[in-house]
Amino acid sequence: MAETMEKTARRDIAVRYHGRKGQILIYLGKFLRMFIYQSDWKVLPMAAFVAGLVGMVTNAGMFQTMEGTLMGAFALVMVCIWNGCFNSIQVICRERDVIKREHRSGMHISSYIIAHMIYQAVLCLLQTCVTLYVLQVVDMRFDLCKPLFTKWFLVDFGISVFLITFAADMMALWISTLARSTTAAMTVIPFVLIFQLVFSGGMLTLPDFSRPLMSLTISAPGMNAVAAQSDYNNRPMVALWNKVQAMGNMEISGSIDMGQVLDFVNKNTDQAQEIRDQKVSVSVTMGQVLDFLHDDTNPAAKSIRDVELAGTINMYQALMMLDSTKLSVSDPSDDGLSDATLLGPLVEALRKDPESVETLSQTEFKGKTTVGDLIDTAMEYGLLDQYRDREVTITRTVGQLIDMMTTGPNAETVRSKSFLIKMTVAELQAKLGVERVRALLQEKAAEGSIKPEYEYTKENVEQYWLRLLLFIVVFASLATITLEFIDKDKR
């Protein structure tokens, strides 16, 4: 502490000037008295009120969906900037004359600004605690997030909230050193807030030529830090699904050919395989099966009829053999009747009927005999007429039916067939599976909305914290430099 002699009208007196550290403590005491007696404490309930309003609006989606997290991050960053700006926007300009007089009397501007930085940091920390507490009260789902730096997500998240608030506080402190009156300061700050809002890079899509301006804002690194810590890229996107749900009664129609359908279900994807694994059942009578096998003009039936059975064999043995060999052919025009295993239910019925077994065993064939010969003989002598009305249920997977259609002789004809689809969006969802459609839409929409700047990594969050710290140092330095010229103020 330096000491000088100053002359007064009557005597010389010793005046002690405190050093820089001493002045910091003196001004901290002054700011504490102003916090209590000049109602600066009101910024804390104001922060709680604003956080409560924002939390009630955004808690339904924050940390749960992509769009909810982005909206919540944007709103929370704006709350932090609002709190920080109104902490200090008037603190310099409202006592500008006092600062000028004290500076001429030996006050160090650096001590004054450092004291303000300490005081405003404590104030921002209190606001951060209040904000996080209120957000918990309104049930914001912090439990859905995992910490990156400490054991508690609230601590990690609180660091981002504090740095954003403190950076905005220092920015407003610098603006307060430039303004000549509180009126001027309060006139400027809305434009600053709008600039921060527009160039945050979160909710508004910016043209390429204006994107460099984001580097001048506190909101951009603040948004990135909050969104990254919220694990934005791994949240589901539900906006598209909600729009599709709202279109449930809208009718859609269009023409599609079988080739397009077959190409889709033949893709090597989980959705296509799930469709291929679905089973389809068709009920037919044995009469339909026999009529199909009796038709030697049908290429599919002919391929079965031409199968040769060598040696001496009777009708019953032939049917047993056909059932055990499980011959099959492919043809889309046979309505699923082209499989020789269709004779299985008939064979089972014959085994339980001794008279039928005896009758069929008496019908022998010598030499080379084809399946067609057997079928024609059975039809000619009515050996199987009593079983014509017996119903058979054929069960196949969609994949088997598709393979039959795509490998048969009429495959190209099938692929060229087209049909008209006409149904509502809700009916289409029901056919494809509501849960499957929702999962697919949310997955694809989320893939298209992933942003590298929101990557959930320590390195990513750390770089945004460093940028915010840089803003704090720069604005505090600018405030110091600006106040050094306060003596040149001619007011």
PyMOL commands that set and color helices and strands:
alter all, ss='L'
color gray80, all
select helices_A, chain A and resi 20-37+40-58+66-88+93-104+109-137+142-144+153-178+182-198+208-216+219-229+232-234+239-246+258-265+270-277+286-294+299-305+315-325+332-334+340-351+354-361+371-380+385-387+398-407+411-416+425-432+434-449+452-454+458-484+486-488
alter helices_A, ss='H'
color red, helices_A
select strands_A, chain A and resi 2-7+12-17+251-257+279-285+308-309+313-314+364-365+369-370+391-397+418-424
alter strands_A, ss='S'
color yellow, strands_A
deselect
rebuild
show_as cartoon
